[in-house]
Amino acid sequence: MEAAFFETVFYDPFCSASADYTPKVGDVVADIRVIKSMADQQNEILGQPTVTSDIVIEVRADDLSAPEKGGQFSVDGAVFEINSQPTRDMTRNVWRCTCFEAT
């Protein structure tokens, strides 16, 4: 049941997009499905509370076994670089990658 849910969400064109993943070292992983979203992060800078927006890209662990900091996703002509160590969700089926748009 869980696998069917992820299959449905990651292949729904309204929720997800096709992407290519380029690791820092190694071969490109082409045509994987990702879900891209914006997330607010609450931080403190010099004692002042701030809110920043992060780009979060989620990818199924079945499609990408080990994304890494510095790797890049190409989604709809834009490139997003992973800026922290990716984490898995509690089911261990989906990688959550915090990214920034690379120029």
N, CA, C and O of each residue as an XYZ file, in Angstrom:
412
protein
N       0.817     -1.194      0.000
C       0.000      0.000      0.000
C       0.864      1.263      0.000
O       0.602      2.201     -0.754
N       1.894      1.281      0.849
C       2.777      2.429      0.929
C       3.492      2.671     -0.397
O       3.600      3.813     -0.844
N       3.975      1.617     -1.019
C       4.661      1.743     -2.304
C       3.729      2.301     -3.365
O       4.148      3.113     -4.190
N       2.490      1.886     -3.356
C       1.517      2.397     -4.329
C       1.270      3.891     -4.126
O       1.107      4.636     -5.093
N       1.244      4.323     -2.869
C       1.060      5.743     -2.573
C       2.202      6.563     -3.168
O       1.959      7.550     -3.863
N       3.460      6.155     -2.896
C       4.606      6.890     -3.414
C       4.639      6.874     -4.939
O       4.988      7.872     -5.570
N       4.282      5.760     -5.514
C       4.226      5.652     -6.979
C       3.236      6.668     -7.551
O       3.528      7.346     -8.536
N       2.078      6.765     -6.929
C       1.043      7.694     -7.397
C       1.500      9.136     -7.280
O       1.368      9.905     -8.232
N       2.033      9.514     -6.134
C       2.435     10.907     -5.905
C       3.606     11.301     -6.791
O       3.588     12.374     -7.394
N       4.618     10.456     -6.880
C       5.805     10.824     -7.637
C       5.590     10.795     -9.152
O       6.401     11.351     -9.894
N       4.533     10.168     -9.618
C       4.262     10.172    -11.058
C       3.080     11.054    -11.433
O       2.678     11.078    -12.596
N       2.524     11.772    -10.481
C       1.450     12.724    -10.760
C       2.091     14.005    -11.304
O       2.883     14.632    -10.600
N       1.771     14.410    -12.542
C       2.419     15.587    -13.129
C       2.094     16.896    -12.404
O       2.795     17.889    -12.600
N       1.060     16.922    -11.583
C       0.728     18.131    -10.833
C       1.542     18.228     -9.543
O       1.662     19.309     -8.967
N       2.093     17.121     -9.092
C       2.870     17.093     -7.840
C       4.370     17.000     -8.088
O       5.160     17.459     -7.264
N       4.764     16.424     -9.188
C       6.179     16.102     -9.380
C       6.663     16.526    -10.765
O       5.882     16.931    -11.625
N       7.973     16.417    -10.946
C       8.590     16.764    -12.227
C       9.712     15.773    -12.518
O      10.222     15.100    -11.623
N      10.075     15.706    -13.774
C      11.208     14.891    -14.182
C      12.490     15.677    -13.909
O      12.519     16.898    -14.065
N      13.540     14.979    -13.505
C      14.806     15.643    -13.183
C      15.973     14.729    -13.512
O      15.820     13.518    -13.669
N      17.145     15.345    -13.613
C      18.407     14.622    -13.712
C      19.219     14.974    -12.477
O      19.201     16.121    -12.028
N      19.933     13.996    -11.922
C      20.785     14.236    -10.755
C      22.234     14.064    -11.168
O      22.598     13.058    -11.776
N      23.063     15.052    -10.836
C      24.489     15.000    -11.121
C      25.249     15.023     -9.798
O      25.248     16.043     -9.108
N      25.900     13.913     -9.431
C      26.681     13.904     -8.185
C      27.973     14.701     -8.358
O      28.354     15.040     -9.479
N      28.641     14.997     -7.246
C      29.931     15.695     -7.337
C      30.922     14.861     -8.142
O      31.704     15.395     -8.929
N      30.878     13.547     -7.936
C      31.748     12.628     -8.666
C      30.887     11.456     -9.117
O      30.150     10.874     -8.321
N      30.983     11.118    -10.381
C      30.233      9.963    -10.872
C      29.328     10.326    -12.030
O      29.383     11.427    -12.577
N      28.499      9.370    -12.381
C      27.648      9.505    -13.556
C      26.309     10.154    -13.216
O      25.806     10.046    -12.098
N      25.760     10.820    -14.204
C      24.448     11.446    -14.075
C      23.375     10.369    -13.962
O      23.416      9.368    -14.677
N      22.417     10.576    -13.066
C      21.251      9.704    -12.973
C      20.121     10.460    -13.675
O      19.637     11.475    -13.174
N      19.711      9.960    -14.829
C      18.766     10.680    -15.681
C      17.326     10.245    -15.443
O      17.046      9.110    -15.055
N      16.430     11.185    -15.691
C      14.985     10.945    -15.731
C      14.439     10.298    -14.457
O      13.814      9.238    -14.505
N      14.682     10.944    -13.329
C      14.071     10.520    -12.071
C      12.928     11.483    -11.756
O      12.890     12.591    -12.289
N      12.019     11.079    -10.914
C      10.887     11.924    -10.528
C      11.180     12.573     -9.185
O      11.638     11.909     -8.255
N      10.912     13.882     -9.084
C      11.143     14.618     -7.838
C       9.934     15.483     -7.516
O       9.128     15.807     -8.388
N       9.828     15.845     -6.248
C       8.834     16.810     -5.799
C       9.613     18.001     -5.256
O      10.411     17.859     -4.330
N       9.377     19.177     -5.837
C      10.083     20.390     -5.433
C       9.122     21.281     -4.667
O       7.989     21.497     -5.098
N       9.577     21.804     -3.518
C       8.736     22.701     -2.723
C       9.602     23.738     -2.027
O      10.825     23.612     -1.972
N       8.955     24.753     -1.503
C       9.631     25.794     -0.724
C       9.275     25.567      0.734
O       8.134     25.236      1.055
N      10.251     25.744      1.619
C      10.013     25.570      3.052
C      10.652     26.733      3.807
O      11.777     27.130      3.503
N       9.943     27.274      4.781
C      10.494     28.330      5.618
C      11.321     27.716      6.738
O      10.920     26.727      7.351
N      12.461     28.303      6.993
C      13.332     27.897      8.095
C      13.459     29.067      9.055
O      13.768     30.180      8.631
N      13.229     28.838     10.322
C      13.412     29.881     11.323
C      14.807     29.748     11.909
O      15.187     28.688     12.408
N      15.565     30.836     11.841
C      16.944     30.854     12.309
C      17.157     32.074     13.192
O      16.270     32.911     13.358
N      18.345     32.148     13.746
C      18.741     33.325     14.496
C      20.091     33.763     13.965
O      21.034     32.973     13.936
N      20.194     35.016     13.545
C      21.443     35.566     13.031
C      21.794     36.777     13.877
O      21.029     37.739     13.948
N      22.945     36.725     14.511
C      23.400     37.791     15.403
C      22.355     38.135     16.449
O      22.149     39.304     16.774
N      21.697     37.109     16.972
C      20.704     37.299     18.014
C      19.341     37.747     17.533
O      18.435     37.942     18.343
N      19.178     37.913     16.236
C      17.903     38.368     15.678
C      17.206     37.210     14.966
O      17.818     36.510     14.159
N      15.932     37.015     15.267
C      15.205     35.937     14.576
C      14.999     36.282     13.102
O      14.664     37.415     12.756
N      15.204     35.297     12.252
C      15.003     35.476     10.818
C      14.267     34.266     10.251
O      14.286     33.175     10.821
N      13.632     34.491      9.134
C      12.982     33.405      8.407
C      13.558     33.393      7.001
O      13.539     34.409      6.306
N      14.063     32.259      6.590
C      14.594     32.116      5.243
C      13.808     31.035      4.514
O      13.247     30.133      5.134
N      13.776     31.138      3.213
C      13.099     30.130      2.408
C      14.126     29.176      1.821
O      15.124     29.601      1.239
N      13.877     27.902      1.975
C      14.724     26.875      1.385
C      13.940     26.141      0.311
O      12.717     26.021      0.388
N      14.649     25.660     -0.673
C      14.054     24.812     -1.690
C      14.298     23.377     -1.245
O      15.431     22.987     -0.962
N      13.234     22.602     -1.186
C      13.350     21.202     -0.780
C      12.980     20.331     -1.979
O      11.919     20.492     -2.582
N      13.871     19.414     -2.306
C      13.603     18.457     -3.374
C      13.554     17.077     -2.737
O      14.487     16.655     -2.055
N      12.444     16.382     -2.976
C      12.267     15.027     -2.467
C      12.355     14.051     -3.634
O      11.807     14.290     -4.710
N      13.052     12.955     -3.396
C      13.246     11.938     -4.430
C      13.149     10.569     -3.770
O      13.607     10.378     -2.644
N      12.551      9.623     -4.476
C      12.411      8.270     -3.923
C      13.775      7.600     -3.800
O      14.613      7.706     -4.695
N      13.984      6.913     -2.686
C      15.238      6.193     -2.467
C      15.427      5.094     -3.503
O      16.561      4.721     -3.807
N      14.333      4.571     -4.050
C      14.440      3.567     -5.118
C      15.039      4.156     -6.393
O      15.683      3.447     -7.167
N      14.825      5.466     -6.611
C      15.330      6.125     -7.822
C      16.748      6.656     -7.649
O      17.517      6.708     -8.608
N      17.092      7.050     -6.422
C      18.404      7.644     -6.149
C      18.883      7.122     -4.796
O      18.360      7.512     -3.753
N      19.876      6.244     -4.822
C      20.262      5.545     -3.593
C      20.991      6.413     -2.579
O      20.831      6.200     -1.377
N      21.786      7.383     -3.020
C      22.575      8.156     -2.052
C      22.888      9.560     -2.565
O      24.011      9.815     -2.999
N      21.920     10.472     -2.525
C      22.251     11.856     -2.895
C      23.233     12.424     -1.873
O      23.282     11.967     -0.731
N      24.011     13.418     -2.285
C      25.020     13.954     -1.381
C      25.107     15.464     -1.486
O      24.732     16.055     -2.499
N      25.607     16.078     -0.422
C      25.820     17.516     -0.414
C      26.723     17.879     -1.584
O      27.754     17.244     -1.802
N      26.335     18.899     -2.330
C      27.096     19.310     -3.510
C      26.566     18.721     -4.804
O      26.913     19.199     -5.884
N      25.731     17.690     -4.717
C      25.097     17.137     -5.912
C      24.068     18.128     -6.445
O      23.622     19.021     -5.724
N      23.697     17.964     -7.703
C      22.771     18.910     -8.325
C      21.626     18.204     -9.027
O      21.800     17.158     -9.653
N      20.441     18.809     -8.905
C      19.261     18.378     -9.641
C      18.995     19.387    -10.748
O      19.044     20.594    -10.510
N      18.716     18.909    -11.946
C      18.251     19.766    -13.048
C      16.765     19.498    -13.209
O      16.355     18.393    -13.564
N      15.954     20.533    -12.940
C      14.503     20.398    -12.979
C      13.939     21.530    -13.831
O      14.129     22.702    -13.504
N      13.259     21.200    -14.904
C      12.617     22.198    -15.765
C      13.569     23.320    -16.176
O      13.181     24.488    -16.183
N      14.803     22.979    -16.516
C      15.770     23.963    -16.989
C      16.513     24.711    -15.896
O      17.424     25.480    -16.205
N      16.164     24.518    -14.639
C      16.860     25.161    -13.520
C      17.724     24.130    -12.808
O      17.408     22.940    -12.800
N      18.820     24.597    -12.209
C      19.741     23.716    -11.502
C      19.696     24.053    -10.011
O      19.815     25.215     -9.623
N      19.523     23.020     -9.182
C      19.440     23.170     -7.735
C      20.534     22.329     -7.089
O      20.620     21.123     -7.321
N      21.367     22.973     -6.277
C      22.473     22.274     -5.614
C      22.099     21.952     -4.171
O      21.540     22.790     -3.464
N      22.409     20.748     -3.749
C      22.136     20.316     -2.373
C      23.129     21.012     -1.450
O      24.339     20.898     -1.643
N      22.617     21.742     -0.432
C      23.510     22.509      0.429
C      23.682     21.937      1.833
O      24.378     22.538      2.651
N      23.077     20.807      2.132
C      23.298     20.134      3.413
C      23.106     18.635      3.204
O      22.591     18.201      2.174
N      23.517     17.870      4.175
C      23.413     16.419      4.044
C      21.951     15.994      3.917
O      21.154     16.299      4.805
N      21.575     15.300      2.843
C      20.187     14.844      2.684
C      19.769     13.900      3.814
O      20.592     13.182      4.383
N      18.490     13.918      4.120
C      17.942     13.035      5.149
C      16.806     12.224      4.541
O      16.219     12.619      3.534
N      16.501     11.093      5.157
C      15.381     10.270      4.712
C      14.170     10.547      5.586
O      14.300     10.948      6.742
N      12.989     10.327      5.016
C      11.775     10.446      5.815
C      11.692      9.258      6.775
O      12.522      8.350      6.721
N      10.690      9.268      7.649
C      10.638      8.209      8.661
C      10.340      6.830      8.089
O      10.600      5.827      8.752
N       9.797      6.753      6.866
C       9.574      5.450      6.242
C      10.823      4.940      5.528
O      10.883      3.785      5.107
N      11.838      5.835      5.394
C      13.111      5.533      4.722
C      12.936      5.332      3.217
O      13.820      4.782      2.561
N      11.811      5.770      2.671
C      11.538      5.611      1.238
C      11.857      6.848      0.413
O      11.993      6.758     -0.808
N      11.979      7.999      1.058
C      12.143      9.262      0.332
C      13.303     10.053      0.924
O      13.399     10.226      2.139
N      14.184     10.530      0.045
C      15.248     11.435      0.440
C      14.703     12.865      0.406
O      13.973     13.235     -0.513
N      15.059     13.658      1.407
C      14.688     15.074      1.487
C      15.981     15.876      1.383
O      16.849     15.785      2.251
N      16.103     16.664      0.313
C      17.332     17.406      0.023
C      17.052     18.901      0.066
O      16.237     19.402     -0.708
N      17.721     19.615      0.964
C      17.602     21.062      1.027
C      18.577     21.645      0.014
O      19.759     21.300      0.012
N      18.078     22.532     -0.851
C      18.867     23.017     -1.975
C      18.794     24.536     -2.102
O      17.991     25.199     -1.445
N      19.659     25.065     -2.968
C      19.565     26.450     -3.415
C      19.685     26.433     -4.930
O      20.246     25.506     -5.514
N      19.147     27.480     -5.557
C      19.220     27.540     -7.020
C      20.611     27.973     -7.431
O      21.051     29.067     -7.076
N      21.309     27.131     -8.172
C      22.671     27.407     -8.629
C      22.610     28.320     -9.849
O      21.680     28.251    -10.652
N      23.612     29.167     -9.967
C      23.643     30.078    -11.119
C      24.709     29.686    -12.088
O      24.879     30.340    -13.117
